[in-house]
Amino acid sequence: MTTLEIMGANAKAAARVLMTAGSKKDEALFAIAKALRDNAQTIIDANKIDLKNGREAGLTESLLDRLSLDEGRIEGMAKGVEDVAALPDPTGRILEGRTLKNGLKIEKVTVPMGVIGIIYEARPNVTSDAAALCLKAGSAVILRGGKEAINSNKAIAEVMRDALEQAGLPRDCVALVGDTTRRSATELMQLSDYLDVLIPRGGAGLIKSVVENAKVPVIETGVGNCHAYIDESADIDMAKNIVFNAKTSRPSVCNALETLLVHSAIADKALPAIKAELDKKNVEIHGCERTAEILGDCVVPATEDDYKYEFLDYIIAVKVVDSLEQALEHISKYSTGHSECIVTSDLAAANTFTARVDSAAVYVNASTRFTDGGEFGLGAEIGISTQKLHARGPMGLNELTSSKFIITGNGQIR
């Protein structure tokens, strides 16, 4: 057996224990939270190595921000684990039930997935978030992070595994793949004898690779080419605040705004006001000809690619449109199905936008940055699903379960 096959077999055995662990899951999660706090300096020291390597490799400041850990972020990780522990157990819930004419009692109940594989990139906090959610949902997890965060991930995983053992659960409820080469990613994608589901969490390249190459069922997550449309009836002060928050509060995450569409009837007033806000963070504007006519030489001429892809940086694509219909057509063409926003005072426009935009989260007069499990009250989330089967939007605990039918009889035969 290969190293990953052994890891898979161990995870499968651990998952059988977790299925009936009950309150021990919460005890283990609280133990993990305490261990993260107690070992914060060890984790930070490992993270410093990753940051040094990242700078030498030429990572952008936004990627270094995603990678960076300090006491505050580790406290946030620990609090996130405790928040998950405090949530109701998602397994064993009766989704529906009925009694047939022949007396058979049928109940559909939630059950753990089994073993969940997660492939992710540069954010080491995903290691604790993902593990906590999988544990609470009764599943073992095999984590495979990117090379940028490997030292941080190893430190976090060992802290969690030690805490699990101290709480009386198998260490192998959580496992981390130490090899960050393409070979290990490919092998994990094909570990169908041991993984029940695979979740990629990262950029477009990673997700595309997993979707195209995996033999394990995949839940597609995360690419966020998010749009905001400023309608002709929009309040300009509201619009500039929403755009500024959605673009600049944390540009390196998938719910950050990437494309701004502005109705031509309001563009002359709205665009200068929005630019004045964006200038506070030195946001680079890639715009259409009409955007340049209004804002001047500061506008970089927009290309087709500017409207297609995530910048994950202090850059925004801008286009002036003549109608709500044109905005909807643009979003339909370029959206990745993550999060879109309309700023408007027109109820009919808002209703049309929410009915016709086919994304996981659709906002009226609010920032796209709210697309997050914690903000939605789900606790930490495993990712934002942009597909339509099984789960869509922030994937919290309930989305990490499956279901089965339990049928109780008194001797019925067919």
N, C-alpha and C positions, 0 to 999 in steps of 0.2 A: 504493500500500500504506500501511496505517496504521503508526504507530510499533510497535505490538505485533506486527503481521504481519512487519515487518522483523526485529524481535527473534526471532520464531519461526523465520523462514527462516535467520537466522544461527545460531541454536541447533541447527537441524536439520543444517546443514553441520558445525558443531562436533561433533555427536554421531557423525557418520560417521568423524571422526578418532579420537574416543574409543573406538570399537568395537574398534580394533586397537592401542590405545595401550600395552597391556601394562604393564611396570614404570614407564613414564613417569607413570602415574597416581599411583603412590606417591611418585615424585620431586616431582610437583606438590603433593601433599598435605603433604609435609614442608616444601616451600617456603612453602605457605600458613601452616602453623603458625609458622614463623620470622617471616613477615611480620606476623602478628597480634601477636606479642610485640614486634617492632621498632616497630610503629605503634600500640602500646597507648595512648599519650597522645593521639594524633590521634582514636582511636575514643572515648576517654573524654571528650574535649572536645566531640565531636558528641553524645555521650550526655547531657552536661550540658544541652544545648539542649532535647533531648527531655524530660528530667526537669523543666526549668523550664516548658516548655509544658504538660506533664502536670499539674503542680501548679496552674497557672493554669486548666486545664480541669476541675479538680476530681476527678482520678483518686484512687481510694482508695489507702490505704497498701499494701495487698496488690498492687494493679496497679502501683504505683510500684516495688515490690520486684521484680516480674517484669521491669520495664523497665530497672532500674538495672544499670550495668556499672562495675566497678572493676578494678584490676590482678589481683586474685584471680580474678574471673570470666573475664577475658580469658585468663589463664593456663589456666583450666579449658577454655575454648573451644579454645585451641591444643593442649592435651593431648588433648582429644577428637578433634581432627583427626588427631593422631599415632596415637591408638589405632585409628582407622579404617584408617589406612595400614598398620598392623601386622597387620590381619586378612587371612585368605586371600582371594584374588580370587574373588568369587562367580560370575564368568562363565566359561564354558567347562567347567563341571563336567558330567560324564556322569551323568544322573539314572537312566537305564536303557538297556539295549541288548540286542539279540537278533539272531539270524540266521535268516531264513526258510528254508523248504524249497527255495525257488528260488535260494538263495544270496545274496539281498539282505541286507546288514548295515544294521540300523536303530539309530541312537543318538538319544536325547533329551537335548539339552544346554541349559544355561542361557545366556541371551543378555541384553544390555542392553535396557531398555525403549525407549530412544531419546531422547525429550525429555519431561522430567517438569516439570509445573507445580505450584507449591506456594503456596497462599494461607494466610497466617497472621496472627496479631495481635501482641500487645505485647511478645513476648520476642525481643530482638535476637540472642541466642545461637542461635536457630533458624536464622538466616542461615548461620552457619558449619557448624552440625551438618548441616543439610539438604544444603548444597552438597557437603560432604565425602562423605556417604553416596552421593549421586547420582554424583559423580565416580568413587568407588571401584567402583560398580556399572556404570560405563561409560556413563552417561547424562548428557546436558546438562540443565541445570535453569534454569527461569525462576521467579524468586522474586517474590512480591508481598506485602510486609508491610503492616502497618497504619500509619495516619498517626502514631500515638503514637511509633513508633520509627523514623520515616523517616530522620532524620539519622544515627542510629546505623547503620541498615541500609546506607545509601549508603556510609558510611565503610568498613564491613566488606566490602561487595561490591567496592569499588574496590581495597582491599588484596588481596583474593583474585584479582581479575582481573589485576592487575599481576603477582602471583606466578605465575599460570598462564602468562602470556606469557613470563616469565623462564625457566620450566621447559620451554618449547618446545611448549606446547599452546595452542589458540585461547582468547583472552579470553572468547569467547562460549560457552564451556562453562558459564559462570555468568553470568546476567544478572539484573538487578533492575529491576522496573517502578517508575519514579520517581513516577508518578501514583498517588495514593492515593484518588482519588474512586471512587464506586460504578461509574462508567462503565468504568474500567479493569478492575475486578474482573469485571464482566459480560462485557467483551470477552475476557478471559482464559478465562473459563468456556466460551466459544464458539469458541475457537481450534483447532478440530478438525483443520484442515489441517496443523497443526504440533505440537500436543501429543499425546502418546500416552497420558498418564494425568494426572489432576489430583488433588492431595491437599490437602484443607482441614485446617488445624490451628488450632483456636481454640475459641471458645464455641459454644453451641447455635445462636445466630442465624446465625453465619457458616456453620456446617456445613449447616444447613437450607437456607440460600440457595443454596449450591453444589450440593447434592444435587438441589434442585428446578429449578435453572436451567441447569446445565451440559450442553453437548452433547458434551463430552469424557468418556470413562470416568472415574469417580470412585471413589477408595478413601476410605470414610467413617471419620473418626477422632475420638476424643478427648473427647466429652462424658462427664464422669465423675460421675454421681450414685452414689457408692460407699457400700456398706453394711457395717456390722459387726453381727453377731448374737452376743449374749452368752448362751450356752446355760445351762440350769439347773445343769449340771455344771462350769461354767467355774471356773478359778482366778481369784479376784478381783484379785489383784496382777498377774497376767499381763494380765487384761482391761483394767485401768486404764492399764497401760503401753502396750499396743497402741493403745487408743483415743487416748491423749494424743499418741503419735507420729503416728498416721495423720491426726489432725485438725490438730495444731499445728506439726509440723515445717516445713511449708510449705503453708499452707492455700490458696494461690492456684493450685495445680497440679491437673491432672485426676485424679491418683491419690490425692488427699486425701479423707479420710472426710467424708461429708456427713450420713449418717443412722445413728443407733444404735438397734438393737432389743435389748431386754433381756427375758429370760424372767421372768415374774411371780414364779416361785419363788425367784429370786435378787435381784430388783430392790431390795428393801428394804436389802440390804447392798451390792449392786454400785453402784447409782446414786450414793449419797453418796460412795463411794470414788472413783468416776470423776469426779464433780463437783469434788471436792477437787483432783484433778490438773488438770482443765480450768481451774479458777480461777486457776492459776498464769499462764495466758495470757489471763485475762478472757474466756473463751469464753462467748458468749450461748447459752442453751439454749432452744430452741423445742420444747415437749413436749406430750404428750397429757394428759388429765385425771389419769390414774394417775401419770404422771411428776410433775405438780404436787403431788399428794397426798403424795408421798414427799419431794420437794425443796423445796416451799413456793413462796412468792411470787416467787422469782427466776426462775421458769419463765414464758416468754412462751407463751401458748396457741398451739399449732401449727395452721396452716391446711393445706388440701390442697396449696397451692403449696409449702409448706415441705418436703413429702415428695417433690415432683416435681423440683425444680431444684437446680443447684449453687449454693452460697453463695459459694464461693471466698474465704472470709473466716473470721474467728473466730466462727462461728455453727454450731450443730449442731442437727439435728432428732432428737428422741428419742421412741420409742414403746415402751410395755410390751406384750408379747405373752404369750399363755398357752401357746404350744407352738411347736415347731420348724415345724410345718405353717403356723401363722399367719405366722411370720417368712418362710418361703418364698413364701407368697402375697403378702406385702407387697413383697418383692424382685422377684417376677415382675411385679407391677403397676407399680412405679416405677423399676426399674433401667434404666440406659442401656446395660447390657451391657459395662461396663468392668471393675470389680474389686469383689469382695465377699469378706467374711471371716467365719468362724465361730470363736469362742473356746469350746473345749469339752474335756472330758476323756473324752467318750463316743465311742468309735470308730465305733459305728453311726450316731450323729448326724453325725459328720464325713463319713462315707461317703455318707449321704443328702444332705447339703448339697452336696458336690462333684458328686454325680451329677445333682442336680436344678437347681442354679443355672446358668443359661445365660448366662454372661458370659465375656469373654476371659481373665480371670484369677480364679481362685477359691482363696482362702487358708484354711488351717487353722492357727490359733494363730500368725499373723504379720500384720504391718501391710500394708495395701494400698499403702503408699508404695514397695514394692519393684517395682511394675509400671513398669518402665523398661528400655530396651534395655541401658544400661550395667550395671544391677544384674543383669540376666538373662545377662550375658556376651556380649551381641550387639554391643557397642560402642555408639556413639551411635545413637539411633533417630529415624526420621522422624516418628513419632507412634504412638499406640496405636489400632490398627484395632478398631472395635467392630462391624464387619460380618462376614459369614461367607464371602464369596467372595474368592478369591485370598490374602488375608492376614487374620490375626486376632491381636490382642494387639500387643506391641511390634514395630514394623516395622523390622528391621535390614536388613543388606545382602541377604540371600537373598530377602527379600520385595520388593526393588526390582529383581528380574530377572524376565524372562519365559523362555520356552523355545522351542526349535524342533527339528524332526526333521532329522537328516542321514542320508541314505540312500546307501549305496555299493554299486554293482553292477559287473558285468563284461559288460554288454550285454543284460541282461534286458529283455524287452518283455512287455506284457500283451495 
